[in-house]
Amino acid sequence: MRCRVLVVGAGPAGGDLARQLAARGEDVVLVERLPDLRRAAFSSAALPLDALDRFGLPSSVVAHRWSGWELLGPGEARRSWQGGRPQGVVLDFGALREWLVGEAQRWGARVWLGHRALACHQEADRLRTVLRRGDGSEIEVHSDWVIDATGQERSLLGDPPAAGPGSEQLVSGVGLEWLVQVPSSCWDRWSDRLAFCLGSDWVAQGYGWVFPMQAPRLKLGVCRLLDPSRDQPPLGAVLERLIERLLAPAERQAMAVLDRHGGLIRSSIRRREPHRRGRLVGLGDAVSTANLLGGEGIRHALMSSRVLAPLLLEELQGQASGSVTGPTPPTRGAMPGTAPPTRTMLGPRPLGRGVDRYPLELQRALGWRWSLSGRLARRTWLGLHGSAADRRLGSLLTSLEQERASALTDLLFGYRFERYGIRALPYLLGLR
Ligand SMILES: Cc1cc2nc3c(=O)[nH]c(=O)nc-3n(C[C@H](O)[C@H](O)[C@H](O)COP(=O)(O)OP(=O)(O)OC[C@H]3O[C@@H](n4cnc5c(N)ncnc54)[C@H](O)[C@@H]3O)c2cc1C
């Protein structure tokens, strides 16, 4: 089987890239190991409101809108901020994946679910990727480019090297979440806010959350950074204890668990790792775009596809015309019925000049605030055990009490730490 671009992994990053390339007439195959994109919907999927517009996401993927914040802890402290108007959304992660893949298909991408990529080899100027189907049989795909969008698993690109150029240790967080149905009175209480449980008596070295979904459903979860130097209790027990503290006995009794899911987030903090090996290029979590401060990666995965798509199109145009770079072709929407261009092989050419710019452009797009928040995440969560750490966190939260809900959204989703200037600086520098 042949195609120009093989995208492996139909998460937000891979689904979005496939739809963008297909919409511009490129010959794309998108493969995903899950047979059903609605299953294993592991992500809590909270986003700020502006992300919907920025990435053109429809309301059909939105489970619920939220307009405020509640921060519980450390201990019994309870602080809330109400915005009056929506600040953000909680997505239905399965619906998001399905919509992106449906769009890619609508623009002509071929989509193969239930196919796991096993390995990818460079052969002359092509790549050969081996896929395994659900029934155990194998198939080979020959392509000009392969995109590893397999999330934190980095199935094809692999982890950053342990030593030498680009070496950087991955910081790992693990999350566990239940999707539950609760009595309406209970749902009402949590329906207009994102709630986080902070402090080592709630979740040592991490945090818990309650996110509203379609009435009367909630997502209840916990996550923490992995710390091999400490004995960390099983996460399932931590989640059960959190639910016991948050819901009244009658609410717990009436609660039905609809789904249990979870997963890993693994990111390097400085993002110096190689983003490609020849024409095998990493996208989304596969190149550490997830931010560990709030375990947030959907926006950043989509961003990585927005950065890579034009660079890759430049390459593909260059390949087709024999020049190194070329103009971005018009969308298929603008030229109804235009067939995808066939590839003209005009001999060897230097590898990926357009795509060479990808790591730098992605770093710029994520910005310095993103980088600072990654460092802050490692320090805050790994250090969050014991009463001294709880006191430091408590005094930071106290300093935010007079703020508006929108300021918290700016801080937690926009990483606008500088806004807090002198007050936050000692905390950011690790002085309190
Ligand atoms: C518990 C939890 C809660 C989270 N909550 C939030 C949140 O509230 N907000 C937020 O923005 N982010 C959240 N995230 C992070 C966010 O979900 C990820 O950052 C985002 O999904 C990354 O997108 P991606 O497309 O890069 O990778 P993924 O979404 O991981 O997609 C990768 C895809 O590749 C497939 N795949 C893997 N290996 C292969 C293979 N060999 N062959 C074929 N297919 C393969 C996988 O099945 C998967 O579908 C959370 C993550 C976890 C674990």
The ligand as an ORCA input file, in Angstrom:
! r2SCAN-3c Opt
* xyz 0 1
  C      -6.154     11.260     32.990
  C      -5.833     12.353     32.013
  C      -6.544     13.543     32.068
  C      -6.266     14.570     31.152
  N      -6.984     15.728     31.213
  C      -6.768     16.716     30.319
  C      -7.527     17.921     30.332
  O      -8.412     18.127     31.191
  N      -7.279     18.857     29.375
  C      -6.315     18.683     28.423
  O      -6.122     19.552     27.573
  N      -5.563     17.559     28.399
  C      -5.762     16.577     29.304
  N      -5.000     15.434     29.276
  C      -3.904     15.338     28.293
  C      -4.425     15.168     26.888
  O      -5.442     14.182     26.853
  C      -3.278     14.773     25.958
  O      -2.241     15.709     26.116
  C      -3.760     14.773     24.503
  O      -4.757     13.776     24.333
  C      -2.574     14.519     23.569
  O      -3.023     14.352     22.267
  P      -2.175     13.492     21.218
  O      -3.016     13.437     19.997
  O      -0.802     14.003     21.156
  O      -2.070     12.042     21.883
  P      -3.211     11.022     22.327
  O      -4.484     11.728     22.628
  O      -2.597     10.180     23.375
  O      -3.452     10.166     21.013
  C      -2.566      9.177     20.583
  C      -3.342      8.119     19.822
  O      -2.416      7.210     19.249
  C      -2.918      5.896     19.385
  N      -1.770      4.988     19.333
  C      -0.795      4.821     20.266
  N       0.124      3.939     19.834
  C      -0.280      3.535     18.607
  C       0.272      2.633     17.634
  N       1.428      1.995     17.847
  N      -0.410      2.459     16.472
  C      -1.580      3.108     16.235
  N      -2.142      3.965     17.115
  C      -1.488      4.196     18.275
  C      -3.638      5.914     20.730
  O      -4.611      4.882     20.815
  C      -4.252      7.304     20.723
  O      -5.559      7.315     20.196
  C      -5.248     14.398     30.173
  C      -4.540     13.188     30.117
  C      -4.806     12.177     31.023
  C      -4.025     10.903     30.969
*
